[in-house]
Amino acid sequence: MAGFVKLMVQSLESILPPKWVTRAAPAIIGLLPMPGGAMVSAPIVKEIGRNENKRPEIFTASNYWWRHIWEASWPLYPSIILAAAVLKVSVWDVAIINFPISVTCIVVGLLLSKIGGDRRSSAKPDFLLLARSLWPILTIVLLGLILKIDLIISVILVMIVFMISRFVNIADFGKALLKGFSLDIVVLIFGVMTLMYAMDKTGTAELFYRELLALSIPSPLVAFTVPFAVGLLTGVTSAYIGVGFPVILPLLRSETLPLDAGMLLAFTGGFMGVMASPVHLCLVLTNEYFKSSLARTLAILAPLIILTSGISWLVAIVFYR
């Protein structure tokens, strides 16, 4: 895997300055929905910033943020498909309405401290090498978009082709799986899914929703807050949609809040809640990889989360009315 990462870094550095490679690589990998996907781009960010004297929290925050910029608008994400089913609209409707969230994440992400220098490599831009290094990701994305093949099946097929083409034997593959196994992560996932199930069955989100309405809190704030709370507690995207969205659905269909504006606010709230969650799998894994402080990483991310929420709120109220 190290050779594969170095190949990707080499190709990207021939095209972009290093400071943009550490942003582009996680963003490109973010086109491929997968649990803990930030760990795929983490070695790239670490490799480019290996000679920089920066706090590990900066590495964690940057890799984590840029990995997730497409999560609210890329049609391959299960959250987009699930939301379309809950709201009874098309997947492309959800993607288009939410696109300002991704644009905002890109703009706001530029405020993060850069990792890597400003000067591009003197080597000739090698787009062929980039294609060779990205073919597993591109193949999985294309299989999902064009052939509509399930993500898990696509990943398995590409993994088999990768192993055959690289002559990876079963023993080495097994060692890689064991090396990547973490009991702490398994316990975390079990705990989060249990919490999500408990919230769904006990009606906690609905109770929270009714309390907000009883306090005469404005509809836009309710539409934002309920998914945010669910996302923050669980760190799971499907939770704030599967648990939070059905609860606020009557509000999104009401005269006080247009559907487009309500969708954008609800997605922004849930997405930012997940990004701020200390139990988000990507954050936990990346934090563990870079040996950084979770509290300090969240402190770096907090202004970005607040800015993204504020800008998306402005777009919803001004342009989606």
Summary of the structure (lengths in Angstrom):
residues: 321
radius of gyration: 20.2
end to end distance: 48.7
largest distance: 63.7
contacts: 1068
relative contact order: 0.14
helix: 74%
strand: 0%
